[in-house]
Structure formats: structure tokens, C-alpha cells
């Protein structure tokens, strides 16, 4: 387990038996981004990845189709 998996493990331990809808998850992700706008890109990539797991051939380990362009440095 990676150190960054600690939050995932906590989620699984605390709420692993619950079932939620994708609409509920999408709303929670929106709430999180509203409170933490610096994570908008990461949350957007996660949401896109989750949305495409079964549609794009079922490979859950693929990179996002398009990476965000780096900001212009002037």
C-alpha cells in the first residue's frame, strides 16, 4: 500500500459497505472542488476515468485521453 492509499483505506473501512449512486458521487466531487479548487484538474481526471472504465474497452489503468495543457509561463 502506498502512503497515498491511506485515505482510500479509510473510505473503505468507514463506508465500504454502503452503496451510492453515481449522481451522489458526482455531487460530492463538485462539493469537494468548490471547497478545494486547487484539486479541480485531479478530480476532473478521476471523474472522467470513472466514467470511461467500462466504455473504453474496460481497461481501468489507462491514462486520460487528453492531458491538461500547461499554463503559459511568461
Secondary structure, DSSP 8 states (H G I E B T S, - for coil): --GGGHHHHHHHHHHTT----HHHHHHHHHHHHHH-GGGHHHHHHHHHHHHHTTTTTS-TT---SS--------
